[in-house]
Amino acid sequence: MKRKHFLLAAVAIMAGIGIWLPACTHSDTPGEITGGDPIEPEGDDGLLFILNEGNFQYSNASLSVYDPAAATVENEAFIKANGMKLGDVAQSMTIADGRGWIAVNNSNVVFAIDPATRKEKGRIEGLTFPRYIHFVSDSKAYVTQLWDNRIAIVDPRSYSITGHITVPDMAPGSGSTEQMVAYGDYVFCNCWSYQKRIIKIDSRTDEVVASLEVGIQPNSLVLDRYGKLWTVTDGGYEGSPFGYEPPALVKIDAETFTIERKFSFELGDACSEICINGAKDRIYWINDDVWAMDVTAATPPSAPVIRADGTLYYGLTVAPASGDIYVADAIDYQQSGRIYRYSSEGTPTDQFSVGINPGAFCWYRP
């Protein structure tokens, strides 16, 4: 299991990794933000929430908030606003219905917070290692889970679990459902742990109606402006009982649910974190370096947009308005991580320290 997924099984100790620091305009002592005070961003991109996983079973996950226009960062934002820790392994965050929904997987909880103040508004408990939350409507959402063959159906108004979607051909305790995107009445979801498929859910009946094999362990999923799904597979790992193959970038037509293109990489490559820009016409992913490609391109790029140099790139996002690229460096999985900000052309513009193992991002524009 590569990159952040490895932390779900063991705590990696990687000493002696050098730290590359590109040219920057921002120091390690940004402007002070008082916990719980409302933040009103001035820029078009809004606020960037950064989920710091922490270390597995250490309950040291944390939340950071960065204001790109003001170049200020607030670390430990959740504990400052609420007087308690975020929990064990912060996985993802989604903005919906005026709230920020934070899945903390080893704590088996999804918190709802006020994005402006970072204060808790409610929580969904009783989940099995929650991974991602997707809103079908203001009264129904899906929560994917690790080591569970079910997707939880929740009512976000009452913070309660109302049912489950059982995923066929997935054994409890071994599989996982991950990121979700909607196309019409259907929700598509990649299945990662010891899986090789994307599933299609009818949101009207809450049933899995189809699945498509794409390669070993698709780990992320986006939808472009032309109705095409994109995923990257990690290919497993050497000695895996589930198999080991070159990872791939896969393009899928959402309407017909068929593979249009599949670009294979080298055996042993570590592909992850596919994401898309605000216009939904350009995708980005991590394969040691950061790569970018127009969604209409016939072939993958020959050179990365951002090169890794003594860094351990672990998370990736693209600002919705400016197109700036943000990439997280886990450094050694033990110390505070670092965020690098680049222009859309890959020119370094800023950097700042956050919590341990920064792995997920979420944009919020009031």
C-alpha positions as CSV (number, residue, x, y, z in Angstrom):
1,M,0.0,0.0,0.0
2,K,1.5,3.3,-1.1
3,R,1.6,6.8,0.4
4,K,-1.2,7.7,2.7
5,H,-2.9,4.3,2.5
6,F,0.1,2.8,4.2
7,L,-0.6,4.7,7.3
8,L,-3.8,2.8,7.8
9,A,-1.9,-0.4,8.4
10,A,1.3,0.8,10.0
11,V,3.2,3.9,11.1
12,A,6.0,4.5,8.6
13,I,9.3,5.7,10.0
14,M,11.5,7.3,7.4
15,A,14.5,9.0,8.9
16,G,17.1,10.9,7.0
17,I,15.0,12.4,4.3
18,G,16.2,15.8,3.1
19,I,13.8,18.7,2.9
20,W,13.7,20.8,-0.3
21,L,12.5,24.3,0.2
22,P,11.7,26.3,-2.9
23,A,11.9,30.0,-3.1
24,C,9.1,31.6,-1.0
25,T,7.5,34.8,0.2
26,H,6.0,33.5,3.4
27,S,7.7,32.7,6.7
28,D,7.0,30.1,9.4
29,T,5.4,32.7,11.6
30,P,2.3,33.9,9.7
31,G,-0.3,36.4,10.9
32,E,-2.0,35.4,14.1
33,I,-5.6,34.0,13.9
34,T,-7.4,33.6,17.2
35,G,-9.3,30.3,17.5
36,G,-13.0,30.5,16.9
37,D,-12.9,34.0,15.5
38,P,-14.8,34.3,12.1
39,I,-12.6,34.4,9.1
40,E,-13.8,36.4,6.1
41,P,-11.5,35.7,3.1
42,E,-11.1,38.4,0.5
43,G,-9.8,36.4,-2.4
44,D,-11.8,34.6,-5.1
45,D,-10.4,31.2,-4.0
46,G,-11.8,31.5,-0.5
47,L,-10.3,29.5,2.4
48,L,-8.2,26.4,2.1
49,F,-8.8,23.8,4.8
50,I,-6.0,21.3,5.3
51,L,-6.6,18.0,7.0
52,N,-3.5,16.7,8.8
53,E,-3.9,13.0,9.4
54,G,-1.6,12.7,12.3
55,N,-0.2,9.3,13.2
56,F,-2.3,6.1,13.2
57,Q,-3.5,5.4,16.8
58,Y,-1.9,8.5,18.2
59,S,-5.1,10.7,18.1
60,N,-3.0,13.7,16.9
61,A,-5.0,14.6,13.8
62,S,-5.5,18.4,13.3
63,L,-7.1,21.0,11.1
64,S,-5.2,23.9,9.5
65,V,-6.9,26.9,7.7
66,Y,-5.0,29.0,5.1
67,D,-6.2,32.3,3.6
68,P,-4.5,32.7,0.3
69,A,-5.3,36.4,-0.1
70,A,-3.9,37.3,3.3
71,A,-1.2,34.6,3.4
72,T,-2.1,33.6,6.9
73,V,-2.5,30.1,8.4
74,E,-4.2,28.9,11.5
75,N,-2.9,25.6,12.8
76,E,-4.7,23.4,15.3
77,A,-7.9,25.2,14.3
78,F,-10.3,22.6,15.5
79,I,-8.9,22.3,19.1
80,K,-8.7,26.1,19.4
81,A,-12.3,26.5,18.5
82,N,-13.7,23.5,20.3
83,G,-11.4,22.7,23.2
84,M,-10.9,19.1,22.1
85,K,-8.7,17.2,19.7
86,L,-9.9,16.3,16.2
87,G,-9.2,12.6,16.7
88,D,-7.3,9.7,15.1
89,V,-6.6,10.0,11.3
90,A,-8.4,12.9,9.7
91,Q,-9.3,11.6,6.2
92,S,-11.3,14.1,4.3
93,M,-13.5,17.2,4.4
94,T,-16.5,18.3,2.3
95,I,-18.5,21.6,2.3
96,A,-22.3,21.2,2.1
97,D,-25.3,22.9,3.5
98,G,-23.2,25.7,5.0
99,R,-21.2,23.2,7.1
100,G,-17.8,21.6,6.8
101,W,-18.0,17.8,7.2
102,I,-14.8,16.2,8.5
103,A,-14.4,12.4,8.4
104,V,-12.0,11.1,11.1
105,N,-11.7,7.4,10.2
106,N,-10.0,5.7,13.1
107,S,-12.2,7.7,15.5
108,N,-15.3,6.4,13.6
109,V,-16.9,9.9,13.4
110,V,-17.8,12.6,11.0
111,F,-17.8,16.1,12.5
112,A,-19.9,19.0,11.2
113,I,-18.3,22.4,11.7
114,D,-19.1,26.0,11.0
115,P,-16.4,26.8,8.3
116,A,-16.1,30.4,9.4
117,T,-15.5,29.7,13.1
118,R,-14.4,26.1,13.0
119,K,-16.8,25.3,15.8
120,E,-18.6,22.0,15.9
121,K,-22.3,22.0,15.0
122,G,-22.9,18.2,15.3
123,R,-21.4,14.8,14.6
124,I,-22.3,11.5,13.0
125,E,-21.2,8.5,15.0
126,G,-21.4,4.7,14.7
127,L,-19.5,4.5,11.4
128,T,-16.8,2.1,10.4
129,F,-13.6,4.0,9.5
130,P,-15.4,6.7,7.5
131,R,-13.5,7.9,4.4
132,Y,-15.6,10.4,2.4
133,I,-19.0,12.0,2.6
134,H,-21.1,12.9,-0.5
135,F,-24.4,14.8,-0.4
136,V,-27.2,13.4,-2.5
137,S,-29.6,16.1,-1.2
138,D,-30.0,18.2,1.9
139,S,-31.7,15.2,3.6
140,K,-29.5,12.4,2.4
141,A,-25.7,11.7,2.2
142,Y,-23.5,8.8,1.6
143,V,-20.4,8.0,3.8
144,T,-17.9,5.5,2.4
145,Q,-16.0,3.2,4.8
146,L,-12.8,1.2,5.1
147,W,-12.8,-2.4,6.0
148,D,-16.6,-2.5,5.6
149,N,-18.6,-3.7,2.6
150,R,-21.3,-1.1,3.1
151,I,-21.7,2.6,2.4
152,A,-23.6,4.3,5.2
153,I,-26.7,6.3,4.3
154,V,-27.1,9.3,6.7
155,D,-29.5,12.1,7.4
156,P,-27.3,15.2,7.9
157,R,-30.2,17.1,9.5
158,S,-30.3,14.7,12.4
159,Y,-26.7,13.4,12.2
160,S,-28.0,9.9,12.1
161,I,-27.4,6.7,10.1
162,T,-30.6,5.7,8.3
163,G,-29.4,2.7,6.3
164,H,-26.6,1.1,4.3
165,I,-25.8,0.2,0.7
166,T,-24.2,-3.2,0.5
167,V,-21.4,-3.5,-2.1
168,P,-21.6,-6.8,-4.0
169,D,-18.5,-9.0,-4.1
170,M,-16.7,-7.2,-1.3
171,A,-15.9,-9.0,1.9
172,P,-16.4,-7.2,5.2
173,G,-13.0,-6.5,6.7
174,S,-11.1,-6.3,3.5
175,G,-12.5,-3.9,1.0
176,S,-13.1,-0.2,1.0
177,T,-15.2,2.4,-0.8
178,E,-13.6,5.8,-1.3
179,Q,-14.3,9.0,-3.2
180,M,-17.7,9.8,-4.8
181,V,-18.8,12.0,-7.7
182,A,-22.4,12.4,-9.1
183,Y,-23.5,12.3,-12.7
184,G,-27.2,12.7,-13.1
185,D,-29.1,10.4,-10.7
186,Y,-26.0,8.2,-10.3
187,V,-23.1,8.3,-7.8
188,F,-19.8,6.8,-8.9
189,C,-17.3,5.5,-6.3
190,N,-13.9,4.0,-6.5
191,C,-13.2,0.9,-4.5
192,W,-9.6,0.9,-3.3
193,S,-8.4,-1.7,-0.7
194,Y,-7.9,-5.0,-2.4
195,Q,-10.3,-4.0,-5.1
196,K,-10.1,-3.0,-8.8
197,R,-13.3,-1.3,-9.7
198,I,-15.5,1.7,-9.9
199,I,-19.1,1.1,-8.7
200,K,-22.3,2.9,-9.9
201,I,-25.0,3.7,-7.4
202,D,-28.6,4.7,-8.3
203,S,-29.2,7.5,-5.7
204,R,-33.0,7.0,-6.1
205,T,-32.9,3.4,-4.9
206,D,-29.6,3.4,-2.9
207,E,-28.4,0.3,-4.8
208,V,-25.3,-0.6,-6.6
209,V,-26.4,-1.1,-10.2
210,A,-23.1,-1.7,-12.0
211,S,-19.4,-2.0,-11.6
212,L,-16.4,-1.5,-13.9
213,E,-12.9,-3.1,-13.5
214,V,-10.2,-0.4,-14.1
215,G,-7.0,-1.9,-12.5
216,I,-5.7,-2.8,-9.1
217,Q,-6.6,-0.3,-6.4
218,P,-8.1,2.8,-7.9
219,N,-7.4,5.4,-5.2
220,S,-9.1,8.6,-6.2
221,L,-11.8,9.9,-8.6
222,V,-12.9,13.1,-10.4
223,L,-15.5,14.1,-13.0
224,D,-14.5,16.5,-15.8
225,R,-16.7,19.0,-17.6
226,Y,-17.4,16.6,-20.5
227,G,-18.9,13.9,-18.3
228,K,-15.8,11.8,-18.1
229,L,-14.6,10.1,-15.0
230,W,-10.9,9.9,-14.2
231,T,-9.1,7.7,-11.8
232,V,-5.5,6.6,-11.0
233,T,-4.7,3.1,-9.8
234,D,-1.8,2.4,-7.6
235,G,-1.1,-1.1,-8.9
236,G,-0.8,-2.8,-5.5
237,Y,2.6,-3.7,-4.1
238,E,5.2,-6.4,-4.6
239,G,4.2,-9.6,-2.8
240,S,0.5,-8.5,-2.5
241,P,-1.9,-11.5,-2.5
242,F,-4.2,-9.4,-4.6
243,G,-1.6,-8.8,-7.3
244,Y,0.9,-6.3,-8.5
245,E,0.8,-4.4,-11.8
246,P,1.8,-1.1,-13.3
247,P,-0.4,1.7,-12.1
248,A,-2.6,3.5,-14.6
249,L,-4.5,6.7,-15.5
250,V,-8.0,5.7,-16.6
251,K,-10.6,7.8,-18.5
252,I,-14.2,6.5,-18.3
253,D,-17.4,7.8,-20.0
254,A,-19.9,8.3,-17.3
255,E,-22.9,8.0,-19.6
256,T,-22.0,4.5,-21.0
257,F,-19.8,3.5,-18.0
258,T,-17.1,2.2,-20.3
259,I,-13.4,2.8,-20.4
260,E,-12.3,5.3,-23.1
261,R,-8.6,5.4,-22.5
262,K,-6.1,3.7,-20.2
263,F,-2.6,5.0,-19.8
264,S,-0.2,2.6,-18.0
265,F,2.9,3.8,-16.1
266,E,6.0,1.9,-14.9
267,L,5.8,-1.0,-12.5
268,G,6.6,0.3,-9.0
269,D,5.4,3.9,-9.7
270,A,3.2,5.4,-7.0
271,C,0.2,7.2,-8.5
272,S,-2.3,8.9,-6.3
273,E,-4.3,12.0,-5.5
274,I,-6.0,12.7,-8.8
275,C,-7.7,16.1,-8.7
276,I,-9.2,18.7,-11.2
277,N,-9.1,22.4,-11.6
278,G,-12.1,24.8,-11.2
279,A,-12.9,24.7,-14.9
280,K,-12.8,20.9,-14.8
281,D,-10.7,20.8,-18.0
282,R,-7.3,19.9,-16.5
283,I,-6.4,17.0,-14.2
284,Y,-3.5,16.7,-11.8
285,W,-2.0,13.7,-10.0
286,I,1.1,12.7,-7.9
287,N,3.6,10.1,-9.2
288,D,6.5,11.2,-7.1
289,D,6.4,14.5,-9.0
290,V,3.2,16.4,-9.7
291,W,1.8,15.9,-13.2
292,A,-0.9,17.8,-15.1
293,M,-2.8,17.0,-18.3
294,D,-5.7,18.6,-20.3
295,V,-8.7,16.2,-20.2
296,T,-8.8,16.3,-24.1
297,A,-5.1,15.2,-24.5
298,A,-4.4,12.0,-26.4
299,T,-1.3,11.2,-24.5
300,P,0.1,11.8,-21.0
301,P,2.6,14.6,-20.4
302,S,6.3,13.9,-20.9
303,A,7.4,16.1,-18.0
304,P,5.9,17.0,-14.6
305,V,4.6,20.5,-13.8
306,I,6.3,20.3,-10.3
307,R,9.3,18.1,-9.6
308,A,9.9,16.4,-6.3
309,D,13.3,17.1,-4.9
310,G,13.9,15.6,-1.4
311,T,10.1,15.9,-0.8
312,L,7.5,13.3,0.0
313,Y,4.4,14.6,-1.8
314,Y,1.3,13.3,0.0
315,G,-1.7,15.6,-0.9
316,L,-2.7,17.8,-3.8
317,T,-5.3,20.4,-4.7
318,V,-5.8,23.1,-7.3
319,A,-7.4,26.5,-6.3
320,P,-10.9,26.8,-7.9
321,A,-10.5,30.4,-9.2
322,S,-6.8,31.1,-9.5
323,G,-5.6,27.7,-10.6
324,D,-2.8,27.8,-8.1
325,I,-1.4,24.4,-7.2
326,Y,-1.0,23.3,-3.5
327,V,1.0,20.2,-2.7
328,A,1.6,18.7,0.8
329,D,4.9,17.3,1.9
330,A,4.7,14.7,4.6
331,I,8.5,14.9,5.0
332,D,9.1,11.8,7.2
333,Y,5.5,11.0,8.4
334,Q,6.6,12.0,12.0
335,Q,7.2,15.8,12.1
336,S,5.0,18.7,11.1
337,G,4.3,18.6,7.3
338,R,4.7,21.5,4.9
339,I,2.5,23.0,2.2
340,Y,4.0,24.4,-1.0
341,R,2.0,26.8,-3.1
342,Y,2.7,27.3,-6.8
343,S,1.2,29.3,-9.6
344,S,-0.7,27.4,-12.3
345,E,2.5,27.4,-14.3
346,G,4.4,25.7,-11.5
347,T,6.3,28.8,-10.1
348,P,6.8,28.6,-6.3
349,T,5.0,31.4,-4.5
350,D,4.5,30.4,-0.9
351,Q,5.2,27.7,1.7
352,F,4.1,27.1,5.3
353,S,4.1,24.5,8.1
354,V,1.0,22.6,9.1
355,G,0.3,19.5,11.2
356,I,1.6,15.9,10.9
357,N,0.9,14.1,7.6
358,P,-1.1,16.7,5.7
359,G,-3.1,14.6,3.3
360,A,-6.4,16.2,2.2
361,F,-7.7,19.7,1.2
362,C,-11.1,21.4,1.1
363,W,-11.9,24.8,-0.5
364,Y,-14.5,27.0,1.1
365,R,-15.9,30.2,-0.5
366,P,-18.7,31.9,1.6
